[in-house]
Amino acid sequence: MTDPQQLWNQAEAVEFFSRHRNKSEDLYQSELRLLPDLLSPGLRVLDVGCAAGGLLAVLREYQPSIEYVGLDCSTLMVDQARRRFPDFRFEVADARALPFTDETFDLVICTGGTLVTNLTWREVLRECWRVTCDRFLFDLRVVAEGENLEDVSRSSVRLAFEGEWDEAPLAPYVIVNARTAYEAVAALRPSPAHLRGLGYHHAISSMATTPHQEVCMVQLCLGKRRHASLPELQWDVPFHWPGQDPEAGRS
């Protein structure tokens, strides 16, 4: 099963995300490093793959006065998000065709592994980039070199939220090489004027079956406008963006 709506439209997943990713300490290391710097009063934020809405609570820890819209392909997830946060807007939609006009939002967020379980991640990237007027924050699982793993039969993750391993649906676990990640970003139009990122090695999830033992957890923030106040690309491991000086931007 690889259809995103079917994968995430399950009660166990809704219950899991109602209890997780609701506080800043639940975020990935890379999110904690990048996200707070991107928020400001009145910022218009779109959360793609919002699940049960937990990231809204996290964002409001940092900046209570943001304008927020959450979007997910799962009707069960969105129903739960609406119940939890009735004063905010949540929509059911396919991330490959976002129901917004160009440059509607100041910041689009697509993190928490949303792209990692989506074989159409390139299309989602393009749509998220289309509807932001400036910044786009997203994450990928990347290896320095080697083949891309974009086939559920070769790289997958069991969505076993309640421990029922054998009955849990099987999702793709997308891992791409650095060149592929670079090419996907370079193909965006307009070309990003600013790019900031953080990458660190991490062991593969225990729920995943893949040839790799570890991946680089890459978080990237693209900007349509240049931001001199933000540092450029950073990696916490010996890993660099294609075309970048390996010694540049090392943290």
N, C-alpha and C positions, 0 to 999 in steps of 0.2 A: 504494500500500500504506500503510494507516494503522493497522492493528492493532499495538499496541505490542509484543506478544509476537513477532510475525513480524519486526518492524523490528529488534529487538535480539537475536534468537536467530540470530546469524550469527557465524561464526568470526572474521571480520575485526574485528568490534566487540569481541569478547572479547579478542583480542590487543591492540587499541588500549588498552582500559581496564586491561589488565594492566600497561601501561607508562606510563600517565598518571594523574594525580590520586592519586598515592601519597605525596606529600610536601607539606608546608605551602606551599612555594613554587609548587605547582601550582594552588592555589586561586584563585578570583576575588578581585579586590580587596575586594569587599564581604564575602565570606566571611572573609577575613583580618581584617577590621575587627570583625566581629560574633561569630564562632564562639568564639574563646578565652574570652570573658567568660561564655559560657553553660555551661562545663564545670566539673565538680567531682567529687571522689572518690565512687565508687559510683553515679554518675548512670546511670539506665536510659535508654538511647538506642535509638531505632528509626531506621534509615537506609532510607528508601523510594526505590527506584531505585538500589540499592547497586552495580549493575554487578559488576565483578570484586572488589569489596571494598576498593578503595584508600582510601576515606575512613576506614575503620577504622584504618589505619596512621597517617593524619594525626591523628585524634582522640587516639590513644595517644601521639603526640608531646607533646600538651598535657596529657593526663591519662591515665596508664597504667591506672588502676584503674576505668575506666568499665565498666558492664555494657552490652553491645552486641548488637543483633539487626539483621541486614541482610535486606532483602526486595527481590526483583526479579521481573519477569514472565518473564524469560528463563531457561530451564533451563540453557542453556550458561553464562550469566553466573554463576549460583548454583553450578553444579558447579565452575567455576574458583575462585570465592571460597572454597568449602569446602576445596579443595585448598591454597590459599594460606594460609588461616587455620583450621586444623582444630579449634582450641580454641574457636571461636565459632560462634554459630548463624546460619544463613542459610536463608531460606525462599523458595520460589517461590509467588507469589500475585498476584492482581489488586489493584492499589492502590485500586480503587473499592470493594473489599469486604475490608478488612484482617482477617486471622484472629486478632484480639485483642479482648478485652473493653474496655469504656470505661475510659479513664484508666490504661492499663497502664504507660505510659512517662512519664518526667520531661521528655524532650525528643524530639521527632520532627523529623527533617531530611529535606527533599525539595528538594535543590539540584542543581547541575551540569547544569541544563537539562532535568531530568526532566519538569517541567510544560510546558515550551516546545514539546515535541514530542507533546503529548497533548491531543487535542481534548476530552477529558472532564476537564480540569484542575479544574473546579469541584467535581466529585464527589470527586476525589482530595483536594482541600483539606478538604472536609467530613469525610472519613474520617480523615485525619491529625489533624485537630482533635479528633475523637471519642476517639482512643486516647491523646492526651497528657493528663496531669493538670495540666500547666502550660504549657510552652513549645513553640512550633512555628516552625521556621526554613525558609523556602522562597524561591524566586526566580521572577520573571516578567520578560517583556520588555514594556515599557510605553512609550507615547507620550503626550504631554500631552493631545492631543485628536485627533479624527478617528475613523474607523470602526475596528471591531475586525477583525482578520484571523485568522479561525479556519476557513479553507477551504484545503486542501492545493493546490487548483488556483490559488490566488491568492498564497499565501505558503508556501514549502516550503524544505526543506533536504535536500541529498543526503548520505547517510551514507557518504561516500567515504573510509573510514578508510585504505585502502591505495592510494589514487590511481586506482582503477578507476571513473572518474566515470560513464561511460555505463551501467554495470551496477549501480551502487549503488542501494539502495532509497531511495524518496522519502518523507520524513516531513513532517508539518505543521510550520510554524514559526509558532507562535502569538504574535501581538502584540496587546495590548489597550490601550485608552485608560485614562487614570487613573481616570475615573469608573467604568468597569467593574471595574477592580481593587478600587477602594474598595467597590463594592456587593457583590462576592464576599466580602470580608472582613466587611463589616457584616452579611451574612446568616448568619454563623456563630453557632451557639448552643451553649453560652452565649456572649454577646457578649464579645469580648476585653477584658480589664481593662487590658492594657498592650500598646503597640505601639511597636516600635523598628524603624527601617529605614535603609537607605542606598541611594542611587540615583546613578548617574553615566552620562553618555552614552558610547556606544561604537559604533564602526562595525559594520555588519552582517557576519556571518560570510561568508567568501568562498564557502562551500558553500551559502549561502542565496539564494533568489530571491524577492524581496519588493519592494513599491513603496517601502519606506523605505530611506534611506541610513544611518541610525543609529537606535538605540533607547536608552531609559534602562534600564540593567541594574539592576533593582530587587530588593533582598534585604530581606525583611521577617521580623521575629521577633515573634510574637504570644505573649501570656501570659494564662493564665486567672487568674493572681493579679498584683496590681500590684507592681512592683519599683522602689522609690524609688531604688535605687542605680544604675539604668540610665538613661542619657539618653533623651529621646524621639526622635521621627523626625528624621532628618538627611538632607539631600540635598547632594551635591557639585555640583549644577547648579541653575540657576534653574527648579525644578520642585517643586511642592508637592502634598500630599495634598488632595483636595477637602475643603473646610471648614476646612482649616488656614490659619492666618495665614501668608502667604508669607514673612514675615520671621522666623517662629518656627522654632527648631531648625536654623537654617542653620549648617553647619560651616565 
